[in-house]
Amino acid sequence: MIINCMKEFERSGTESVQQSDIITRMSSKIELENAERGTSIEKAVETSRKVANVIQYMIHKENILMVTQDAKTKNERYISLNINVDLSSMD
């Protein structure tokens, strides 16, 4: 889902995306899919934390994402898809 979200940003002409924008978009998608179960503030915060952890994993372990501009706060940094990774099999 995160790769597809990044590709959506790229199609709109944005190569580097602020991590917080990805977290917000992903959390919204996940919470809307689970709307029938009801969403609370705590659940939304937990979903945002999980998305941030997955992004961290994709940067440091999988090398699918890369940091293009660092920031003092992790969610303010800019990230992009790693151009050296073949993403065609991940659609």
N, C-alpha and C positions, 0 to 999 in steps of 0.2 A: 504493500500500500504506500509506503514511503517513497519507493522508487517511482511509482505512478504519479504521486503528488509532485515530486521533483520534475518529472517530465512535463506535467501540466504547466509548471512555472516556466520551464524552458520554452515550451510552445508559445507562451505569451511574451517571450523575448527576455526573460529574466534568467541569466546564467547562475548568478550567486544569489542565494536566498537566506534571509535572516532565519536562524534556527527557530526563533519564537514564532515566526509566521508558519513554518511547517508544523510545529507542535499544535498551534491553534487550529489549522486546517484539518489535521489528522484527528485531533480530539473531537472537533465538531462532527466529522464524518462518522467516527466510532460512536459517539453519543447519539447521533441521529438514527443510526442503525439499531441501537438498543433503546430507543425511545419508549417502546412498549413496556419495558421493565421499570421505567422511571429513572430520572437522572437527578442526582443531588450535587451540591457543591463539592462534597467530599469525593464523590465518584469521579467528577470531572477533573479534580486536582490529581487524583490517583491515575487517571488515564493520561493526563499530560505528563506526569512523572514517568510512566511506562514508555510513552513515545520518546521522551528525552533519552531514556536509557537505551532504547533500540537504536536511536540515532548515534549515540556514543559508541555502541557496539559496531555499527556499520562503518564508523570512521576508523576506530582503532583495531578492530579484529578482522573485519571483512574487506576493508579498503574500498568499499563501494562508494562511500561519500568522502569528501575531503574538505578541510577547513580552508577557505580562501581568504578570510580576514578574521583574525582573532579579536577577542574582546575580553575585558576584565570579567564580565559576567558571561557564563557559558551560553546562555540562551540568546545573547545578543550577537554572537559571532555569525559570520556568513559561511555557508557551506554550499557545495555543488556536487554533482555527480562526478566521479572520477573518470576522466576521459580514457584512461588506460585499461578500463574494465569493460568487457563485452557484456552489455546489458540486454542484448537481444533475446537471450534465453530466459530472462527474468520477467517477462511480461505476463 
